[in-house]
Amino acid sequence: MKLRKSEEPLPGRAVALILLLCVSGMRAETARYSVPEEEERGSFVANIAKGLGLTREELLARRARLVPEGEKQYFQLNQHTGDLVVREQMDREELCGQSEPCL
């Protein structure tokens, strides 16, 4: 039995569709929080799971992590609870110098 042109298998398109469906569940989220200057180490900032609308189990399953922009890791994320806490005390002058505003 010969396949007509419209019935020929499309392996490339099928693979692309499967990849699209698998990847569509993954996405990067950005959350921003304000922390007072020179906040004490261990101070609670926010619960990331609640902020992103995820359960703690989803946060753990997605292997949530913090990606610092500089050399220091100023925050620590507890993947089991979703709590974000201050890991390293921040100094505005060290981070931003004289630039305004300092974000």
Disulfide bonds with the S-S distance in Angstrom:
Cys96-Cys102 1.84
